[in-house]
Amino acid sequence: MPTHFFHVVSLMEQTDFTLPDVFAFLPPDQVHRMDLPVGTFVFRENEGCGRIGFVLSGSIRVFKDHDAGKSITLYRLSEGDTCILSMSCALSNPIHQASAVVEEQATVLTISTDDFRNLMNTSNEARDYVFSMFASRLTDVMILIEEIVFRRMDERLAGILIDHAARHHSPIINATHEKLAEEAGTAREVVTRILRDFVARGWVELHRGSITIIDRKGLLSRT
């Protein structure tokens, strides 16, 4: 995880800071806090590993690009999470297999890959946390595969809209058709066609750069 673009503070410089319980296994003298603005790439596919991040707040999208120009969201990181791809990179694979970008301004605790490896060798709490993260993300990816293989794209898009609304506690989804296409792993034209069908059914309204859910039950019927 590169640090040169961000506001970075050593935890040892913050006498009033207390690690949250979920990250109590992190050694304060080895940890830095990073404040990451929206749009910051935490890491990019095929980059090496610098530091391992643990999310205090905000939202980070982990995604995979394709040579054809398409992109698909693998999962999101929020409070209490860390990225299994970064951990895998630190432990066994020299490069990242996907990219991660900040969606909502994030604060992240980071440690070096060397310190992370030592922590895995010495801390049962750290190992338990890492194994729980791997189990959780494996479930996320299995669900993603199931959706892509077995669900129609209109069902998948309806589910994405409902999920966005639930995460932001608002019926207004601030996302372009292109961004939703990246989320769903399809073409922008496909998303536009499906959204127009949802409009015709009275389920959503389309605005420039946003979508408003009008009939949540109608969308749910499609999922």
Salt bridges, closest charged atoms under 4 A:
ASP35 OD2 - HIS7 ND1 3.25
ASP35 OD2 - ARG33 NH2 2.86
GLU45 OE2 - LYS64 NZ 2.64
ASP81 OD2 - ARG137 NH2 2.89
GLU103 OE2 - ARG61 NE 3.84
GLU103 OE1 - ARG76 NE 2.63
GLU104 OE2 - HIS168 ND1 3.18
ASP114 OD1 - ARG117 NH1 2.70
ASP140 OD2 - ARG137 NH1 2.62
GLU147 OE2 - ARG151 NH1 3.12
GLU147 OE1 - ARG156 NH1 2.44
ASP154 OD2 - ARG152 NH2 2.56
ASP154 OD2 - ARG222 NH1 2.71
ASP163 OD2 - ARG167 NE 3.08
GLU182 OE1 - ARG61 NH2 3.39
GLU183 OE2 - ARG76 NH1 2.74
GLU189 OE2 - ARG188 NH2 3.31
ASP197 OD2 - ARG201 NE 3.01
ASP197 OD2 - ARG222 NH1 3.86
GLU205 OE1 - HIS207 NE2 3.58
